[in-house]
């Protein structure tokens, strides 16, 4: 039987690692690829055979390898000062799955965000600069809504929270990575974690490594039934995350709760204070 180090090193294959709540017998088998069903309109495929291995209790937790990959991605992000991208998200708000697409500019220091919405509310602009404007979002609407002028709303204002699961300070690839990594770190305290690596996935035309973690049994310690994190194989930046809830009935697919995607990324374009200023003549603030 291969050691855990050998198993983890098999990056030419998609790997499934499962840990049960107690000691189990080692088992290995090869099977057909499982269908890859992303929560979105991206073109994603996985053609590599899947190797399944169950590791006896007491050996390395299967989430340790995803956490090492997260550390590698964190290192890649250390070289990123700012970027522009297309940011799309789907979130379950109440009983409705909402979708937003926007052009984004994001700067790490000081943390700054500029959005121009594509859908819905096309033309809407949002600016946030940490430590400025009393940490409020400066929002400009289009059409008849523009009559109100620039709105300055706090992160917890009902007009903001009704459209967002998280505050704007959670926007960006860095926050996305840390959110998933923290979740995985917490879940290393428990068994019943299955991890899969999809080595030949695609997000649009971007080659990706996708890490998927899931749980067989619902328990209060597990907020989501399944999580997927997508790494761009070239840059190793985290470009998409999907979180799925618990099915209401046995045999149902887990419902999508939240999904965040960064595409058309342009790294280190040299964003300045002007890019996060309502007086920028390229913007439509009044």
One Martini backbone bead per residue (centre of mass of N, CA, C, O) as a GRO file, in nm:
protein
  286
    1UNK     BB    1   0.096   0.036   0.022
    2UNK     BB    2   0.072   0.353  -0.005
    3UNK     BB    3   0.171   0.631   0.105
    4UNK     BB    4   0.059   0.944   0.169
    5UNK     BB    5   0.281   1.088  -0.003
    6UNK     BB    6   0.225   0.935  -0.263
    7UNK     BB    7  -0.071   1.000  -0.291
    8UNK     BB    8  -0.037   1.314  -0.295
    9UNK     BB    9   0.172   1.304  -0.552
   10UNK     BB   10  -0.071   1.231  -0.762
   11UNK     BB   11  -0.107   1.479  -1.004
   12UNK     BB   12  -0.191   1.305  -1.265
   13UNK     BB   13  -0.439   1.262  -1.086
   14UNK     BB   14  -0.736   1.196  -0.958
   15UNK     BB   15  -0.825   1.234  -0.611
   16UNK     BB   16  -0.945   1.033  -0.339
   17UNK     BB   17  -1.006   1.125   0.005
   18UNK     BB   18  -1.092   0.936   0.301
   19UNK     BB   19  -1.240   0.994   0.630
   20UNK     BB   20  -1.331   0.837   0.898
   21UNK     BB   21  -1.432   0.828   1.231
   22UNK     BB   22  -1.281   0.556   1.205
   23UNK     BB   23  -1.134   0.281   1.158
   24UNK     BB   24  -1.023   0.150   0.841
   25UNK     BB   25  -0.996  -0.014   0.551
   26UNK     BB   26  -0.797  -0.045   0.304
   27UNK     BB   27  -0.870   0.102  -0.027
   28UNK     BB   28  -0.861   0.026  -0.389
   29UNK     BB   29  -0.982   0.200  -0.688
   30UNK     BB   30  -1.109   0.208  -1.018
   31UNK     BB   31  -1.296   0.458  -1.202
   32UNK     BB   32  -1.509   0.647  -1.333
   33UNK     BB   33  -1.583   0.944  -1.403
   34UNK     BB   34  -1.733   1.197  -1.258
   35UNK     BB   35  -1.961   1.418  -1.273
   36UNK     BB   36  -1.939   1.765  -1.360
   37UNK     BB   37  -2.139   1.998  -1.152
   38UNK     BB   38  -2.163   2.309  -1.181
   39UNK     BB   39  -2.259   2.637  -1.043
   40UNK     BB   40  -2.296   2.725  -1.370
   41UNK     BB   41  -2.177   2.859  -1.704
   42UNK     BB   42  -1.935   2.699  -1.714
   43UNK     BB   43  -1.670   2.528  -1.873
   44UNK     BB   44  -1.648   2.194  -1.748
   45UNK     BB   45  -1.396   1.936  -1.705
   46UNK     BB   46  -1.339   1.566  -1.650
   47UNK     BB   47  -1.110   1.303  -1.783
   48UNK     BB   48  -0.985   1.175  -1.543
   49UNK     BB   49  -0.917   0.929  -1.370
   50UNK     BB   50  -1.020   0.777  -1.066
   51UNK     BB   51  -0.865   0.756  -0.747
   52UNK     BB   52  -0.939   0.543  -0.469
   53UNK     BB   53  -0.877   0.618  -0.114
   54UNK     BB   54  -0.847   0.466   0.204
   55UNK     BB   55  -0.752   0.588   0.517
   56UNK     BB   56  -0.646   0.520   0.800
   57UNK     BB   57  -0.662   0.596   1.101
   58UNK     BB   58  -0.406   0.849   1.198
   59UNK     BB   59  -0.359   0.983   0.952
   60UNK     BB   60  -0.361   1.211   0.732
   61UNK     BB   61  -0.549   1.457   0.663
   62UNK     BB   62  -0.707   1.537   0.361
   63UNK     BB   63  -0.687   1.865   0.412
   64UNK     BB   64  -0.378   1.916   0.401
   65UNK     BB   65  -0.337   1.947   0.097
   66UNK     BB   66  -0.526   2.188   0.045
   67UNK     BB   67  -0.364   2.372   0.243
   68UNK     BB   68  -0.105   2.370   0.074
   69UNK     BB   69  -0.234   2.497  -0.175
   70UNK     BB   70  -0.321   2.756  -0.031
   71UNK     BB   71  -0.031   2.847   0.035
   72UNK     BB   72   0.057   2.872  -0.259
   73UNK     BB   73  -0.158   3.085  -0.333
   74UNK     BB   74  -0.071   3.296  -0.125
   75UNK     BB   75   0.205   3.341  -0.253
   76UNK     BB   76   0.097   3.446  -0.524
   77UNK     BB   77  -0.057   3.694  -0.392
   78UNK     BB   78   0.198   3.853  -0.290
   79UNK     BB   79   0.242   3.966  -0.604
   80UNK     BB   80  -0.033   4.127  -0.554
   81UNK     BB   81  -0.164   4.457  -0.558
   82UNK     BB   82  -0.353   4.451  -0.821
   83UNK     BB   83  -0.682   4.441  -1.002
   84UNK     BB   84  -0.866   4.334  -1.277
   85UNK     BB   85  -1.219   4.227  -1.332
   86UNK     BB   86  -1.457   3.979  -1.356
   87UNK     BB   87  -1.740   3.975  -1.139
   88UNK     BB   88  -1.912   3.688  -1.018
   89UNK     BB   89  -2.234   3.607  -0.859
   90UNK     BB   90  -2.395   3.363  -0.639
   91UNK     BB   91  -2.686   3.390  -0.417
   92UNK     BB   92  -2.855   3.293  -0.130
   93UNK     BB   93  -3.153   3.486  -0.073
   94UNK     BB   94  -3.322   3.315   0.104
   95UNK     BB   95  -3.500   3.160  -0.175
   96UNK     BB   96  -3.300   3.321  -0.368
   97UNK     BB   97  -3.108   3.307  -0.663
   98UNK     BB   98  -2.860   3.525  -0.726
   99UNK     BB   99  -2.720   3.762  -0.978
  100UNK     BB  100  -2.388   3.905  -1.049
  101UNK     BB  101  -2.227   4.149  -1.273
  102UNK     BB  102  -1.885   4.291  -1.278
  103UNK     BB  103  -1.668   4.539  -1.284
  104UNK     BB  104  -1.330   4.529  -1.141
  105UNK     BB  105  -1.145   4.695  -0.878
  106UNK     BB  106  -0.846   4.590  -0.691
  107UNK     BB  107  -0.692   4.681  -0.377
  108UNK     BB  108  -0.493   4.605  -0.105
  109UNK     BB  109  -0.327   4.896  -0.063
  110UNK     BB  110  -0.559   5.008   0.028
  111UNK     BB  111  -0.850   4.877   0.057
  112UNK     BB  112  -1.009   4.854  -0.272
  113UNK     BB  113  -1.325   4.930  -0.453
  114UNK     BB  114  -1.457   4.882  -0.790
  115UNK     BB  115  -1.785   4.907  -0.944
  116UNK     BB  116  -1.944   4.791  -1.254
  117UNK     BB  117  -2.240   4.712  -1.363
  118UNK     BB  118  -2.412   4.475  -1.575
  119UNK     BB  119  -2.572   4.252  -1.381
  120UNK     BB  120  -2.770   4.410  -1.264
  121UNK     BB  121  -2.785   4.736  -1.283
  122UNK     BB  122  -2.672   4.894  -1.515
  123UNK     BB  123  -2.409   5.131  -1.415
  124UNK     BB  124  -2.352   5.079  -1.149
  125UNK     BB  125  -2.168   5.230  -0.874
  126UNK     BB  126  -1.883   5.129  -0.660
  127UNK     BB  127  -1.719   5.256  -0.361
  128UNK     BB  128  -1.429   5.136  -0.163
  129UNK     BB  129  -1.238   5.263   0.128
  130UNK     BB  130  -1.040   5.189   0.366
  131UNK     BB  131  -1.070   5.463   0.594
  132UNK     BB  132  -1.288   5.595   0.412
  133UNK     BB  133  -1.586   5.743   0.424
  134UNK     BB  134  -1.658   5.593   0.690
  135UNK     BB  135  -1.680   5.309   0.563
  136UNK     BB  136  -1.836   5.366   0.294
  137UNK     BB  137  -2.054   5.333   0.037
  138UNK     BB  138  -2.035   5.453  -0.297
  139UNK     BB  139  -2.341   5.515  -0.476
  140UNK     BB  140  -2.436   5.481  -0.824
  141UNK     BB  141  -2.700   5.529  -1.028
  142UNK     BB  142  -2.928   5.468  -1.280
  143UNK     BB  143  -3.145   5.660  -1.405
  144UNK     BB  144  -3.390   5.750  -1.189
  145UNK     BB  145  -3.199   5.682  -0.940
  146UNK     BB  146  -2.992   5.925  -0.987
  147UNK     BB  147  -3.145   6.153  -0.835
  148UNK     BB  148  -3.011   6.083  -0.547
  149UNK     BB  149  -2.732   6.033  -0.607
  150UNK     BB  150  -2.492   5.987  -0.382
  151UNK     BB  151  -2.451   5.708  -0.183
  152UNK     BB  152  -2.396   5.656   0.177
  153UNK     BB  153  -2.324   5.325   0.289
  154UNK     BB  154  -2.324   5.092   0.501
  155UNK     BB  155  -2.251   4.758   0.527
  156UNK     BB  156  -2.533   4.721   0.719
  157UNK     BB  157  -2.724   4.815   0.530
  158UNK     BB  158  -3.019   4.703   0.402
  159UNK     BB  159  -2.952   4.782   0.100
  160UNK     BB  160  -2.700   4.588   0.108
  161UNK     BB  161  -2.780   4.308   0.247
  162UNK     BB  162  -3.010   4.224   0.039
  163UNK     BB  163  -2.753   4.162  -0.188
  164UNK     BB  164  -2.563   4.035   0.053
  165UNK     BB  165  -2.379   3.801   0.245
  166UNK     BB  166  -2.135   4.007   0.241
  167UNK     BB  167  -1.906   4.218   0.287
  168UNK     BB  168  -1.685   4.408   0.098
  169UNK     BB  169  -1.428   4.299   0.260
  170UNK     BB  170  -1.480   4.000   0.105
  171UNK     BB  171  -1.353   4.090  -0.143
  172UNK     BB  172  -1.166   3.879  -0.329
  173UNK     BB  173  -0.919   3.645  -0.357
  174UNK     BB  174  -0.802   3.656  -0.072
  175UNK     BB  175  -1.069   3.618   0.085
  176UNK     BB  176  -1.154   3.358  -0.050
  177UNK     BB  177  -0.916   3.187   0.044
  178UNK     BB  178  -0.939   3.234   0.356
  179UNK     BB  179  -1.220   3.119   0.390
  180UNK     BB  180  -1.159   2.827   0.295
  181UNK     BB  181  -0.912   2.768   0.473
  182UNK     BB  182  -1.057   2.804   0.745
  183UNK     BB  183  -1.262   2.584   0.698
  184UNK     BB  184  -1.061   2.349   0.664
  185UNK     BB  185  -0.916   2.377   0.932
  186UNK     BB  186  -1.167   2.318   1.106
  187UNK     BB  187  -1.228   2.028   0.963
  188UNK     BB  188  -0.971   1.874   1.084
  189UNK     BB  189  -1.131   1.787   1.357
  190UNK     BB  190  -1.271   1.588   1.152
  191UNK     BB  191  -1.438   1.363   1.002
  192UNK     BB  192  -1.604   1.312   0.724
  193UNK     BB  193  -1.389   1.363   0.469
  194UNK     BB  194  -1.393   1.444   0.125
  195UNK     BB  195  -1.136   1.444  -0.133
  196UNK     BB  196  -1.095   1.616  -0.450
  197UNK     BB  197  -0.902   1.605  -0.762
  198UNK     BB  198  -0.909   1.823  -1.051
  199UNK     BB  199  -0.673   1.840  -1.312
  200UNK     BB  200  -0.888   1.872  -1.587
  201UNK     BB  201  -1.005   2.158  -1.562
  202UNK     BB  202  -1.248   2.414  -1.670
  203UNK     BB  203  -1.271   2.781  -1.697
  204UNK     BB  204  -1.349   2.803  -1.975
  205UNK     BB  205  -1.007   2.869  -2.090
  206UNK     BB  206  -0.913   2.775  -1.800
  207UNK     BB  207  -0.685   2.603  -1.636
  208UNK     BB  208  -0.766   2.371  -1.366
  209UNK     BB  209  -0.763   2.321  -1.018
  210UNK     BB  210  -0.983   2.114  -0.831
  211UNK     BB  211  -1.117   2.139  -0.503
  212UNK     BB  212  -1.300   1.887  -0.316
  213UNK     BB  213  -1.531   1.900  -0.046
  214UNK     BB  214  -1.703   1.655   0.171
  215UNK     BB  215  -2.014   1.526   0.326
  216UNK     BB  216  -2.223   1.268   0.444
  217UNK     BB  217  -2.290   1.415   0.721
  218UNK     BB  218  -2.492   1.603   0.908
  219UNK     BB  219  -2.353   1.888   1.090
  220UNK     BB  220  -2.286   2.170   1.274
  221UNK     BB  221  -1.975   2.190   1.178
  222UNK     BB  222  -2.114   2.189   0.884
  223UNK     BB  223  -2.215   2.431   0.670
  224UNK     BB  224  -2.128   2.250   0.425
  225UNK     BB  225  -2.137   1.984   0.204
  226UNK     BB  226  -1.988   2.150  -0.038
  227UNK     BB  227  -1.658   2.227  -0.183
  228UNK     BB  228  -1.512   2.459  -0.428
  229UNK     BB  229  -1.174   2.513  -0.558
  230UNK     BB  230  -1.014   2.731  -0.793
  231UNK     BB  231  -0.712   2.692  -0.979
  232UNK     BB  232  -0.489   2.846  -1.159
  233UNK     BB  233  -0.237   2.671  -1.312
  234UNK     BB  234  -0.047   2.912  -1.380
  235UNK     BB  235  -0.083   3.116  -1.116
  236UNK     BB  236  -0.250   2.999  -0.858
  237UNK     BB  237  -0.512   3.135  -0.842
  238UNK     BB  238  -0.818   3.211  -0.692
  239UNK     BB  239  -1.119   3.206  -0.913
  240UNK     BB  240  -1.313   2.994  -0.751
  241UNK     BB  241  -1.622   2.945  -0.559
  242UNK     BB  242  -1.812   2.674  -0.404
  243UNK     BB  243  -2.128   2.640  -0.218
  244UNK     BB  244  -2.303   2.371  -0.056
  245UNK     BB  245  -2.573   2.244   0.067
  246UNK     BB  246  -2.833   2.064   0.208
  247UNK     BB  247  -3.034   1.832   0.139
  248UNK     BB  248  -3.370   1.760   0.202
  249UNK     BB  249  -3.325   1.493   0.035
  250UNK     BB  250  -3.259   1.194  -0.046
  251UNK     BB  251  -3.068   1.213  -0.355
  252UNK     BB  252  -3.015   1.498  -0.373
  253UNK     BB  253  -2.881   1.776  -0.472
  254UNK     BB  254  -2.685   2.012  -0.379
  255UNK     BB  255  -2.733   2.335  -0.305
  256UNK     BB  256  -2.668   2.640  -0.403
  257UNK     BB  257  -2.532   2.924  -0.215
  258UNK     BB  258  -2.233   2.996  -0.336
  259UNK     BB  259  -2.064   3.207  -0.596
  260UNK     BB  260  -1.722   3.289  -0.709
  261UNK     BB  261  -1.588   3.489  -0.990
  262UNK     BB  262  -1.272   3.531  -1.169
  263UNK     BB  263  -1.220   3.717  -1.469
  264UNK     BB  264  -1.026   3.881  -1.674
  265UNK     BB  265  -0.739   3.910  -1.554
  266UNK     BB  266  -0.543   4.199  -1.433
  267UNK     BB  267  -0.227   4.237  -1.326
  268UNK     BB  268  -0.082   4.505  -1.204
  269UNK     BB  269  -0.191   4.806  -1.337
  270UNK     BB  270  -0.169   5.055  -1.135
  271UNK     BB  271  -0.352   5.149  -0.919
  272UNK     BB  272  -0.517   5.439  -0.799
  273UNK     BB  273  -0.692   5.673  -0.634
  274UNK     BB  274  -0.859   5.745  -0.890
  275UNK     BB  275  -1.005   5.456  -0.907
  276UNK     BB  276  -1.138   5.556  -0.598
  277UNK     BB  277  -1.293   5.814  -0.729
  278UNK     BB  278  -1.570   6.014  -0.794
  279UNK     BB  279  -1.387   6.226  -0.980
  280UNK     BB  280  -1.367   6.045  -1.203
  281UNK     BB  281  -1.429   6.106  -1.540
  282UNK     BB  282  -1.511   5.794  -1.608
  283UNK     BB  283  -1.733   5.849  -1.423
  284UNK     BB  284  -2.097   5.900  -1.301
  285UNK     BB  285  -2.073   6.081  -1.083
  286UNK     BB  286  -2.251   6.359  -0.880
   0.00000   0.00000   0.00000
